[in-house]
Amino acid sequence: MSRLLDRLEVVLADNLLLSASLLFMPILYGVGAFGLITQIGLGSWVFPFAVLLFVLVIFALHRGDGFRKLLLFLSLFFLVFAVTAWFSSHVIDNSWDGRRYHAAALLSLLSGGNPFYGTLEGVGYDYPAAYWFMSSSFILWTSSFEASFVFTGVAIFGAFVSSWRFIALLSGVSRGWRLVLSALLACNPQAISNLFMNQVDGLLVSVLLSVFMLLLSFFGRDSASDSAFLGKEKRGKLYDIPYRLHALYIVSSLVLLINLKFSGFLYGGILGFVALCYGLTRDRTAELGKRLFRLVGVGVVGVILGFFVFGYFPYVKNTIEKGNPFHSAYVYDDEGSRVGNVVSRHFDSKFYDMSHYEKWWISLFSKSGDKWTDSEPLAPFSSVYPNSFGGGFGSLFSGSMLLCLTLVFFIHNRGGWLVILGVFASILSTEVSFLSRLSPQNWWLPLLFMLFYFASENKYRFRKEGFSLQRDALAQKLITKLITRTIAICLLWISMSTFLNHARENVSTSRVIADLEREGGWYITRDIDTDIYPIYTDAFFSYYASGLSSIGLPSLAKCPTGSLRRVIFFGFVVCRP
């Protein structure tokens, strides 16, 4: 087992794996954006061309590693990609956003739409479009609409590798906890749930985690870390990432992050500042000053490329046409005055007049429901059912957050406290701080408490002197061991049950479709959305009609009065006249 862990750590510490896991999606997005900017358009050529360019970039960056090693690591990445692509192609999306504006945007791009020189028909919003560009390129190559979910799985893999690389730089964190904490950080329930649906929130939090971990690891090993890796001095350098590679990872990931969602720009900016402050807690050396200066330069280059070049749509275009780069993130009245956030309709009415902190605290101990967070309280550890889609991650998560308070007395790490408080500040930076879907970095908080507890020197500073010294240290060690393992088990359960719940839901939907196919005589209808969401109607009705007609379900505009109805997708109905 020890030898297996040794080999695994050597693989995870290799910069070649980091390059493979982080560069593919930015390259695919860049090729798609280039095709649209130059008006060549998207086509089945985009994805294979991006794969070829990706392979050439990897060979150019790591040409000194040898052909056999390059082939091995590229094969590992494409194996991960193939598995996630196969999985996503067998998933049925029944989400609200996935079957409405996300699908409408993809359908518009697949039909030749170009947001750089026009609008995406049927969408109604000018949102960042990196996910749409990547997904439509993959759909055009595979002819599978559902296979576009693959990118969330790839992003989770990249987040895991990036997290491990940062955690490996900290002293005091055992090999087992490195793997556990890295896996739990990457397996955010929001990312797990988006493996089953055509949404961008899970992709956002995975890329955000990769960016944050890369920024923090920019300063190298901490001063207390062992100089040897796996007990061998000659392997100590395996932890380090060369500056040019590190800069490339950060710039490319920032470009992608900024163009996934508007919140990616805000969260990335806040966490970038947190990383700079974290760097100031390191040993004051000339090398540290040079790294701080370089990090600022790398961040500026990433923002310029992400905002002004690849982000011409929507940021520059919104600024020119609407006077605000984030115009589509808000709701306006008839006179053009801003009246709220686009997701404010999902708030429980009690949250309207609360501060961001009040919303977060009350939501942490409230039940998730139709309005994402209901008024009904939910006590910690009172239920094992997580709801990662809406208001919170469930009572096991709120219980874990309370347990983290006991670790406060054992964390003696200035940089660690800056990171924890900085992540919390990013959560409170928006009025959706209480929604796990839109502020998914809530998931990081208990894991960061655990990480910097392990990485703290002199954990048991508050023990008594003299006769009871050894006894108290042992008691504190047993208590903290119990707490950290309880938190890890709770978070692992939340991630696993999120995956199983969505898998069970997909199996049920597949069975209903199979039943409809056997019974015959059923019709798909769009009557639910005709009046409520008229801008989505044509795109979605044509999509469903073409999909379900293949199993013998003709289409109707409305279900006849008195007909038998069966709900198969969220917001969609089939009926038998």
C-alpha positions in Angstrom: 0.0 0.0 0.0 2.8 2.4 0.9 4.5 1.7 -2.5 1.3 2.4 -4.3 0.9 5.7 -2.5 4.5 6.6 -3.3 3.8 6.0 -7.0 0.5 7.9 -6.9 2.2 10.9 -5.3 4.9 10.9 -7.9 2.3 10.9 -10.7 0.3 13.7 -9.0 3.4 15.8 -8.5 4.3 15.7 -12.1 3.8 19.0 -14.0 2.8 17.0 -17.1 -0.4 15.9 -15.4 -1.1 19.4 -14.3 -0.7 20.6 -17.9 -2.9 17.9 -19.3 -5.7 18.5 -16.8 -5.7 22.3 -17.0 -4.9 23.4 -20.5 -7.4 21.4 -22.6 -10.6 23.4 -21.9 -9.0 26.8 -22.3 -7.5 25.7 -25.7 -10.9 24.4 -26.8 -12.6 27.6 -25.7 -10.0 29.7 -27.4 -10.3 27.8 -30.7 -14.1 28.1 -30.6 -14.0 31.8 -29.8 -11.4 32.3 -32.6 -13.8 30.6 -35.1 -16.6 33.0 -34.1 -14.5 36.1 -33.9 -13.1 35.5 -37.4 -16.6 34.5 -38.6 -15.3 31.1 -39.7 -18.0 29.8 -37.4 -18.3 26.7 -35.3 -18.2 23.3 -36.9 -17.2 19.7 -36.5 -13.6 20.9 -37.1 -13.3 22.8 -33.8 -13.0 19.9 -31.4 -10.4 17.7 -33.4 -8.4 20.9 -34.2 -8.4 21.8 -30.5 -7.3 18.2 -29.6 -4.4 18.4 -32.1 -3.4 21.9 -30.8 -3.6 20.6 -27.2 -1.3 17.7 -28.0 1.2 19.9 -29.8 1.2 22.4 -26.8 1.9 19.6 -24.3 4.7 18.2 -26.5 6.2 21.7 -26.8 6.0 22.4 -23.0 7.4 19.0 -21.9 9.5 17.9 -24.8 12.3 17.1 -22.4 10.2 14.4 -20.6 10.5 11.8 -23.3 8.0 10.5 -25.8 6.9 7.5 -23.6 6.1 9.6 -20.6 4.2 12.2 -22.7 2.2 9.4 -24.3 1.4 7.9 -20.9 0.1 11.1 -19.3 -1.8 12.1 -22.4 -3.4 8.7 -22.5 -4.4 9.1 -18.8 -6.0 12.4 -19.5 -7.9 11.2 -22.6 -9.0 8.1 -20.6 -10.6 10.4 -18.0 -12.2 12.5 -20.8 -13.5 9.4 -22.5 -15.1 8.0 -19.3 -16.8 11.3 -18.5 -18.0 11.7 -22.1 -19.5 8.2 -22.0 -21.1 8.9 -18.7 -22.6 12.2 -19.8 -23.9 10.8 -23.0 -26.0 8.3 -21.0 -27.5 11.0 -18.7 -30.9 12.7 -19.2 -30.9 16.3 -18.2 -34.1 17.3 -16.4 -32.9 20.6 -14.9 -34.7 23.9 -15.3 -31.8 26.0 -16.7 -30.4 23.1 -18.7 -33.6 22.6 -20.7 -34.2 26.3 -21.1 -31.7 29.1 -21.7 -28.6 26.8 -21.8 -30.1 24.5 -24.3 -31.5 27.6 -26.2 -28.0 29.0 -26.4 -26.5 25.7 -27.7 -29.3 25.4 -30.2 -28.6 28.9 -31.5 -24.9 28.3 -31.8 -25.5 24.9 -33.5 -27.7 26.8 -36.0 -25.0 29.3 -36.9 -25.6 32.0 -34.3 -22.6 34.3 -33.5 -22.9 36.4 -30.3 -19.9 38.5 -31.2 -21.8 40.0 -34.2 -25.4 39.4 -33.1 -27.4 37.7 -30.4 -28.1 34.1 -29.5 -31.7 33.6 -30.6 -34.1 32.4 -27.9 -31.7 33.1 -24.9 -32.7 36.7 -24.0 -29.4 37.3 -22.0 -25.9 38.2 -22.9 -24.1 35.9 -20.5 -20.4 34.7 -20.6 -20.3 32.0 -23.2 -17.2 29.8 -22.7 -19.3 26.8 -21.6 -21.6 27.2 -24.6 -18.7 27.5 -27.1 -17.0 24.4 -25.7 -20.2 22.4 -25.5 -21.5 23.3 -29.0 -18.1 22.4 -30.4 -18.2 18.9 -28.8 -21.9 18.4 -29.8 -21.0 19.2 -33.5 -18.3 16.6 -33.4 -20.2 13.8 -31.5 -23.8 14.6 -32.6 -24.8 14.0 -29.0 -26.5 16.8 -27.2 -26.1 15.3 -23.7 -22.4 14.5 -24.2 -21.6 18.2 -23.5 -21.7 17.5 -19.7 -18.2 16.1 -20.1 -16.5 19.3 -19.2 -17.6 19.3 -15.6 -16.0 15.9 -15.1 -12.7 17.2 -16.7 -12.8 20.3 -14.4 -13.3 18.2 -11.3 -10.2 16.2 -12.3 -8.2 19.4 -12.8 -9.4 20.8 -9.5 -8.3 17.6 -7.7 -4.8 17.7 -9.2 -4.4 21.5 -8.5 -5.6 21.0 -4.9 -3.2 18.2 -4.3 -0.3 20.3 -5.6 -1.0 23.1 -3.1 -1.7 20.8 -0.1 1.6 19.0 -0.8 3.5 22.2 -0.2 2.2 22.5 3.4 4.0 20.7 6.2 2.1 18.6 8.7 -0.4 17.2 6.3 -0.1 13.4 6.0 -0.2 11.6 2.6 -3.7 10.1 3.4 -5.1 13.5 4.4 -3.6 15.1 1.2 -5.6 12.7 -0.9 -8.8 13.0 1.2 -8.8 16.8 1.4 -8.0 17.2 -2.3 -10.7 14.8 -3.3 -13.3 16.4 -1.1 -12.4 19.9 -2.3 -12.8 18.8 -5.9 -16.0 16.8 -5.3 -18.1 19.8 -4.5 -21.8 18.6 -4.4 -22.6 21.4 -6.9 -20.0 20.0 -9.3 -21.2 16.4 -8.7 -24.8 17.4 -9.4 -23.8 19.2 -12.7 -22.4 15.9 -14.0 -26.1 15.1 -14.6 -27.3 18.4 -16.1 -26.5 21.1 -18.6 -25.4 23.8 -16.2 -22.3 25.9 -15.6 -22.2 26.3 -11.8 -20.3 23.1 -11.1 -17.8 23.8 -13.9 -17.4 27.3 -12.4 -16.6 26.2 -8.9 -14.1 23.5 -10.2 -12.2 26.0 -12.3 -12.4 28.6 -9.5 -10.8 26.0 -7.1 -8.1 25.3 -9.7 -7.3 29.0 -10.1 -7.2 29.6 -6.3 -5.0 26.6 -5.6 -2.6 27.7 -8.4 -2.4 31.2 -7.0 -1.7 30.0 -3.5 0.9 27.5 -4.7 2.7 30.3 -6.6 4.8 30.9 -3.5 6.3 27.4 -3.3 6.8 25.3 -0.2 6.2 26.9 3.2 9.2 27.6 5.4 8.5 24.7 7.7 8.0 22.0 5.1 10.4 19.1 4.7 13.0 19.6 2.1 12.7 16.0 1.0 9.9 14.4 -0.9 9.0 10.8 -0.1 12.2 10.7 2.0 14.5 11.4 -0.9 16.3 14.7 -1.2 16.7 14.5 -4.9 12.9 14.5 -5.3 12.3 17.6 -3.3 12.0 19.8 -6.5 9.0 17.7 -7.7 6.8 20.0 -5.6 7.8 23.1 -7.5 6.2 24.3 -10.8 8.5 26.3 -13.1 7.5 29.9 -13.4 6.6 29.9 -17.1 4.4 26.9 -16.7 2.7 28.3 -13.6 2.0 31.6 -15.3 0.5 29.7 -18.3 -1.7 27.7 -16.0 -3.0 30.8 -14.2 -3.6 32.9 -17.3 -5.4 30.2 -19.3 -7.5 29.2 -16.3 -8.4 32.9 -15.5 -9.5 33.4 -19.1 -11.8 30.4 -18.8 -13.1 31.4 -15.4 -14.0 35.0 -16.4 -15.9 33.7 -19.4 -17.9 31.0 -17.5 -20.1 33.3 -15.4 -20.2 36.9 -14.3 -19.6 35.7 -10.7 -16.3 34.1 -11.9 -14.9 37.6 -12.5 -15.9 38.8 -9.0 -14.8 35.6 -7.1 -11.6 35.4 -9.1 -10.7 39.0 -8.3 -11.3 38.5 -4.5 -9.5 35.3 -4.2 -6.6 36.7 -6.3 -6.2 39.4 -3.7 -6.4 36.8 -0.9 -3.5 34.9 -2.6 -1.4 38.1 -2.6 -2.1 38.6 1.1 -1.2 35.0 1.7 2.1 35.5 0.0 2.9 38.4 2.3 2.7 36.0 5.3 5.7 34.0 3.9 9.3 34.7 4.8 10.4 38.2 3.7 13.0 37.5 1.0 14.0 39.0 -2.3 12.5 35.9 -4.0 9.2 36.5 -2.3 9.0 40.1 -3.6 9.8 38.9 -7.1 7.1 36.3 -6.9 4.5 38.8 -5.7 5.4 41.2 -8.6 5.2 38.3 -11.0 1.8 37.2 -9.7 0.3 40.6 -10.1 1.6 40.7 -13.7 0.2 37.2 -14.5 -3.2 38.3 -13.1 -3.2 41.5 -15.1 -2.5 39.5 -18.3 -5.2 37.0 -17.5 -7.8 39.7 -16.9 -6.9 41.6 -20.1 -7.2 38.5 -22.2 -10.3 37.2 -20.5 -12.2 40.5 -20.3 -11.1 42.5 -23.3 -10.1 39.9 -25.9 -11.9 36.6 -25.5 -14.5 38.3 -23.3 -15.5 40.9 -26.0 -18.8 39.0 -25.7 -20.4 39.8 -23.3 -18.2 42.2 -21.3 -17.1 44.8 -24.0 -20.3 44.3 -26.0 -22.5 45.0 -22.9 -20.4 48.0 -22.1 -20.8 49.5 -25.6 -24.5 48.7 -26.0 -25.8 48.9 -22.4 -23.2 50.9 -20.5 -22.5 48.1 -18.0 -20.4 45.0 -18.6 -22.5 43.1 -16.2 -25.8 44.4 -17.5 -27.4 41.0 -18.0 -26.9 40.0 -14.3 -29.6 42.4 -13.2 -33.3 42.9 -13.6 -34.6 46.3 -14.8 -38.0 48.0 -14.7 -39.8 49.6 -17.6 -37.9 52.8 -17.1 -34.5 51.0 -17.3 -33.7 51.3 -13.6 -32.1 48.3 -11.9 -34.4 46.6 -9.4 -32.5 43.5 -8.4 -30.5 40.4 -9.3 -31.7 38.0 -11.9 -32.1 35.2 -9.3 -33.9 37.4 -6.7 -37.2 35.7 -7.7 -35.9 32.5 -6.1 -35.4 34.2 -2.7 -37.8 33.5 0.2 -39.4 36.8 1.0 -37.8 36.9 4.4 -34.4 37.3 2.8 -35.1 40.6 0.9 -34.2 43.0 3.7 -31.4 41.0 5.3 -27.7 41.7 5.1 -25.5 39.2 3.2 -24.2 37.7 6.5 -27.7 37.3 7.9 -28.8 35.5 4.7 -25.8 33.2 4.9 -26.2 32.3 8.6 -30.0 31.7 8.5 -29.7 29.7 5.3 -27.0 27.5 6.9 -29.6 26.2 9.4 -32.7 26.3 7.1 -34.4 23.8 4.9 -34.0 24.0 1.1 -37.2 24.1 -0.9 -39.1 25.6 -3.8 -37.6 29.1 -3.2 -34.1 27.4 -2.7 -34.1 28.3 1.0 -37.4 28.1 3.0 -38.2 29.7 6.3 -38.4 26.3 8.0 -35.3 25.7 10.3 -33.2 22.6 9.9 -31.2 21.6 12.9 -27.6 20.3 12.4 -27.3 16.5 12.0 -31.1 16.2 11.9 -31.2 14.7 8.4 -28.8 12.9 6.1 -30.4 14.2 2.9 -28.4 16.9 1.2 -29.8 19.5 -1.2 -26.8 20.8 -3.2 -29.0 22.5 -5.8 -30.6 25.2 -3.8 -30.2 26.8 -0.4 -27.6 24.7 1.3 -25.8 21.4 1.5 -28.0 20.0 4.2 -27.9 19.5 8.0 -24.7 17.4 7.9 -22.9 20.3 6.4 -24.2 22.8 9.0 -23.2 20.3 11.7 -19.7 20.1 10.1 -19.5 23.9 10.2 -20.3 23.9 13.9 -17.6 21.2 14.6 -15.1 23.4 12.7 -15.5 26.1 15.5 -13.7 23.7 17.9 -10.7 23.7 15.5 -10.4 27.5 15.8 -8.3 27.1 19.0 -5.8 24.8 17.3 -5.2 26.7 14.1 -2.0 28.8 14.5 -1.3 29.7 10.9 -1.5 33.3 9.8 -1.7 32.4 6.1 -4.4 29.8 6.8 -6.6 32.3 8.6 -6.2 34.8 5.7 -7.3 32.1 3.2 -10.3 31.0 5.3 -11.5 34.6 5.9 -10.8 35.5 2.2 -13.0 32.6 1.0 -15.7 33.7 3.4 -15.4 37.3 2.1 -15.9 36.0 -1.4 -19.1 34.2 -0.3 -20.5 37.4 1.3 -19.5 39.6 -1.7 -22.9 38.9 -3.4 -26.5 38.9 -2.4 -26.7 35.2 -3.2 -24.3 34.3 -0.4 -26.9 31.9 1.1 -27.4 29.8 -2.0 -25.1 26.8 -2.3 -25.6 26.7 -6.1 -24.5 30.3 -6.7 -21.8 30.5 -3.9 -20.6 26.9 -4.1 -17.3 27.8 -2.4 -19.3 27.5 0.9 -18.2 23.8 0.6 -14.5 24.8 1.0 -14.9 26.3 4.5 -14.8 23.2 6.7 -12.1 21.6 4.5 -9.9 24.7 4.8 -10.4 24.6 8.6 -9.2 21.0 8.6 -6.3 21.7 6.1 -4.8 24.6 8.1 -5.4 22.7 11.4 -3.1 20.0 10.1 -0.7 22.6 8.7 -0.4 24.5 12.0 2.7 24.3 14.1 2.2 23.9 17.9 -1.4 22.8 17.5 -1.9 22.4 21.3 -0.6 25.8 22.5 -3.4 26.1 25.1 -2.5 23.1 27.2 -1.5 23.3 30.9 2.1 23.3 32.1 3.6 20.8 34.4 2.1 17.6 35.6 -0.9 17.4 33.3 1.0 18.5 30.1 1.2 15.0 28.5 -2.4 14.0 29.6 -4.0 17.2 28.2 -2.0 17.0 24.9 -3.3 13.4 24.4 -6.9 14.4 25.2 -6.7 17.3 22.8 -5.2 15.1 20.1 -8.0 12.5 20.5 -10.7 15.2 20.4 -9.4 16.9 17.3 -8.9 13.5 15.6 -12.5 12.6 16.3 -13.7 16.0 15.0 -11.7 15.9 11.7 -12.7 12.4 10.9 -16.4 13.2 11.7 -16.3 16.2 9.4 -14.6 14.2 6.6 -17.2 11.4 6.8 -20.1 13.9 6.8 -18.8 15.7 3.7 -18.0 12.4 1.9 -21.5 11.2 2.6 -22.9 14.5 1.2 -20.9 14.1 -2.1 -21.8 10.4 -2.5 -25.5 10.8 -1.8 -25.7 13.8 -4.2 -24.3 11.5 -6.9 -26.6 8.6 -6.0 -29.7 10.8 -5.8 -29.1 12.2 -9.2 -28.3 8.8 -10.6 -31.5 7.4 -9.2 -33.5 10.3 -10.6 -32.0 9.7 -14.1 -32.8 6.0 -13.9 -36.4 6.8 -13.0 -36.7 9.2 -16.0 -35.2 6.6 -18.3 -37.8 4.1 -17.2 -40.7 6.5 -17.8 -39.5 7.1 -21.3 -39.2 3.4 -21.9 -42.7 2.9 -20.6 -44.0 5.6 -22.9 -42.3 4.0 -25.8 -43.9 0.6 -25.1 -47.4 2.0 -24.4 -47.5 4.2 -27.5 -50.2 6.9 -28.2 -48.5 9.6 -26.1 -47.8 13.2 -27.2 -45.3 15.7 -26.0 -46.7 19.2 -25.2 -45.3 22.6 -24.4 -48.4 24.1 -22.7 -46.7 24.7 -19.4 -44.2 27.1 -20.8 -46.1 28.8 -23.6 -47.3 31.7 -21.5 -44.6 31.8 -18.7 -41.4 31.5 -20.8 -42.4 32.5 -24.3 -38.8 33.3 -25.4 -37.8 29.6 -24.8 -40.8 28.0 -26.4 -39.8 27.5 -30.0 -36.3 26.2 -29.3 -37.3 23.8 -26.6 -40.4 22.5 -28.3 -38.4 21.7 -31.5 -35.7 20.0 -29.4 -38.1 17.9 -27.5 -40.3 17.1 -30.5 -37.3 15.9 -32.5 -35.9 13.9 -29.6 -39.1 12.2 -28.5 -40.5 11.7 -32.0 -37.7 9.2 -32.5 -39.4 6.9 -30.0 -42.8 7.4 -31.5 -44.2 10.4 -29.6 -45.8 12.9 -32.0 -46.0 16.6 -30.8 -49.0 18.8 -29.9 -49.1 22.5 -29.0 -51.3 21.7 -25.9 -52.8 18.7 -24.2 -56.5 18.3 -25.0 -58.8 19.0 -22.0 -59.4 16.0 -19.9 -56.5 14.1 -21.4 -54.2 11.8 -19.3 -51.0 13.6 -18.4 -47.6 12.3 -17.2 -44.7 14.5 -16.2 -41.4 13.2 -17.5 -39.0 16.2 -17.3 -39.0 19.2 -15.0 -41.5 21.6 -16.5 -42.5 19.4 -19.4 -45.5 17.0 -19.9 -46.6 14.3 -22.2 -50.2 13.5 -22.6 -52.6 10.9 -24.2 -55.6 12.5 -25.9 
